[in-house]
């Protein structure tokens, strides 16, 4: 009996760890200025929760895909670097947040001690319902002149028919 328990653990533990820590798939996307980026895609709940947490090198960034449109609330839990965030609905930019800091200073007791601050992870909502969010290295929005109305091609978060209708 003990032998089978050990064998089960030997087989299941690596599979469980592989599932938990499996790298996200990557995808090539084209920005409005023609730049191609290879971003990781977080399309499962677990991948979206983990996001880019704990990394100093975030590569070209990460694309978060959702099945529906909704106001998305993001936070910088365990982030080590600030980010630029691009909010997308059907591959069209509906908002950008540049240089989102990892930490926010929060006033603890404004009445008794107006100089007492605590740090908390930055939290921020999308400006309107979105079905995708693109996190990029800080400075990317300015470097590529990304703005509302631009189309990000190849997101994989929307049906191809939507992309074809939107291309100029």
C-alpha positions as CSV (number, residue, x, y, z in Angstrom):
1,X,0.0,0.0,0.0
2,X,2.8,2.5,0.9
3,X,4.6,1.6,-2.3
4,X,1.6,2.8,-4.4
5,X,1.3,6.0,-2.4
6,X,4.9,6.8,-3.1
7,X,4.5,6.0,-6.8
8,X,1.4,8.2,-7.0
9,X,3.2,11.1,-5.4
10,X,6.2,10.5,-7.8
11,X,3.9,10.7,-10.8
12,X,1.4,13.3,-9.7
13,X,3.8,15.9,-8.1
14,X,5.7,16.7,-11.3
15,X,2.5,16.9,-13.3
16,X,1.0,19.2,-10.8
17,X,4.0,21.4,-10.7
18,X,4.3,21.5,-14.5
19,X,0.6,22.6,-14.7
20,X,1.1,25.2,-12.0
21,X,4.3,26.7,-13.3
22,X,3.9,26.0,-17.0
23,X,5.1,28.9,-19.0
24,X,2.4,30.9,-20.8
25,X,2.1,30.6,-24.5
26,X,3.5,33.5,-26.5
27,X,2.1,35.3,-29.5
28,X,3.3,37.9,-32.0
29,X,1.3,41.1,-32.0
30,X,1.7,44.1,-34.3
31,X,1.4,47.6,-32.8
32,X,0.0,50.5,-34.8
33,X,3.5,51.7,-35.7
34,X,4.3,48.3,-37.3
35,X,6.5,47.1,-34.4
36,X,6.2,43.4,-33.7
37,X,6.3,42.2,-30.1
38,X,6.4,38.6,-28.8
39,X,4.2,38.7,-25.7
40,X,3.2,36.0,-23.2
41,X,-0.6,35.3,-23.2
42,X,-2.4,34.8,-20.0
43,X,-5.7,33.3,-21.0
44,X,-6.5,31.2,-17.9
45,X,-7.6,32.4,-14.5
46,X,-4.4,31.1,-12.9
47,X,-2.1,32.7,-15.5
48,X,-3.9,36.0,-15.2
49,X,-3.6,35.9,-11.3
50,X,0.2,35.2,-11.6
51,X,0.7,37.7,-14.5
52,X,4.2,39.2,-14.4
53,X,4.6,39.0,-10.7
54,X,8.1,38.5,-9.2
55,X,9.9,39.3,-12.5
56,X,12.5,41.9,-13.1
57,X,12.7,41.1,-16.8
58,X,9.2,41.1,-18.3
59,X,10.3,40.7,-21.9
60,X,8.0,42.4,-24.4
61,X,5.1,42.1,-22.0
62,X,2.0,40.1,-21.4
63,X,-1.5,40.0,-23.0
64,X,-4.4,39.1,-20.7
65,X,-7.4,37.6,-22.5
66,X,-10.9,37.4,-21.2
67,X,-14.0,35.7,-22.6
68,X,-16.3,38.7,-22.0
69,X,-16.2,42.5,-21.8
70,X,-16.2,44.0,-18.3
71,X,-14.5,46.6,-16.1
72,X,-11.2,44.9,-15.2
73,X,-9.5,45.7,-11.9
74,X,-5.7,45.1,-12.0
75,X,-3.2,45.4,-9.2
76,X,0.6,45.3,-9.0
77,X,0.8,42.4,-6.6
78,X,4.5,41.3,-6.2
79,X,5.5,43.4,-9.2
80,X,9.2,44.5,-9.2
81,X,9.0,47.0,-12.0
82,X,6.5,49.7,-13.1
83,X,4.5,49.1,-16.3
84,X,2.6,50.7,-19.1
85,X,-1.0,49.2,-19.4
86,X,-3.0,49.2,-22.6
87,X,-6.8,48.5,-22.3
88,X,-8.3,46.7,-25.3
89,X,-11.8,45.9,-26.6
90,X,-11.8,43.7,-29.7
91,X,-8.2,44.6,-30.4
92,X,-8.9,48.4,-30.3
93,X,-7.2,50.5,-27.6
94,X,-9.8,52.1,-25.4
95,X,-7.3,53.5,-22.8
96,X,-3.7,53.6,-21.6
97,X,-2.1,54.0,-18.3
98,X,1.6,55.0,-18.5
99,X,4.3,54.3,-15.9
100,X,1.9,52.6,-13.4
101,X,3.9,52.4,-10.1
102,X,4.4,49.2,-8.2
103,X,3.5,50.9,-4.9
104,X,1.1,53.6,-3.8
105,X,1.6,55.8,-0.7
106,X,-1.5,55.7,1.5
107,X,-2.1,58.2,4.3
108,X,-2.7,56.2,7.4
109,X,-4.0,58.7,9.9
110,X,-4.6,62.2,8.4
111,X,-6.1,63.6,11.6
112,X,-3.5,62.6,14.3
113,X,-0.5,62.2,12.1
114,X,-0.7,63.8,8.6
115,X,2.8,62.5,7.7
116,X,2.2,58.8,8.4
117,X,2.1,56.8,5.2
118,X,2.0,53.1,4.3
119,X,2.7,51.5,1.1
120,X,0.2,49.3,-0.7
121,X,0.2,47.6,-4.1
122,X,-1.1,49.9,-6.8
123,X,-4.7,49.0,-7.9
124,X,-6.4,50.4,-11.0
125,X,-9.5,49.7,-13.0
126,X,-10.0,49.8,-16.8
127,X,-11.6,53.0,-18.1
128,X,-14.5,51.1,-19.6
129,X,-15.4,47.4,-20.3
130,X,-12.5,45.5,-22.0
131,X,-11.8,42.0,-23.1
132,X,-8.0,42.2,-23.2
133,X,-5.3,44.0,-21.3
134,X,-1.7,44.5,-22.6
135,X,1.0,45.1,-20.0
136,X,4.2,46.5,-21.5
137,X,7.6,47.6,-20.2
138,X,7.4,51.2,-18.9
139,X,7.9,53.7,-21.7
140,X,6.5,51.5,-24.5
141,X,3.3,53.6,-24.9
142,X,5.3,56.7,-25.6
143,X,7.9,55.0,-27.6
144,X,5.3,53.5,-30.0
145,X,2.9,56.4,-29.8
146,X,0.0,54.2,-28.7
147,X,-3.3,56.0,-28.3
148,X,-7.0,55.4,-28.1
149,X,-8.4,54.1,-31.3
150,X,-5.3,52.3,-32.5
151,X,-5.6,48.6,-33.4
152,X,-3.3,45.9,-32.0
153,X,-3.2,43.1,-34.6
154,X,-2.8,39.5,-33.6
155,X,-4.1,39.6,-30.1
156,X,-5.9,36.3,-30.4
157,X,-8.4,37.6,-27.8
158,X,-11.0,38.4,-30.5
159,X,-12.5,36.5,-33.4
160,X,-10.6,37.1,-36.7
161,X,-13.8,38.4,-38.3
162,X,-13.7,41.4,-35.8
163,X,-10.1,42.1,-36.8
164,X,-10.8,41.9,-40.5
165,X,-13.7,44.4,-40.2
166,X,-11.5,46.9,-38.2
167,X,-8.4,46.9,-40.4
168,X,-8.1,50.0,-42.6
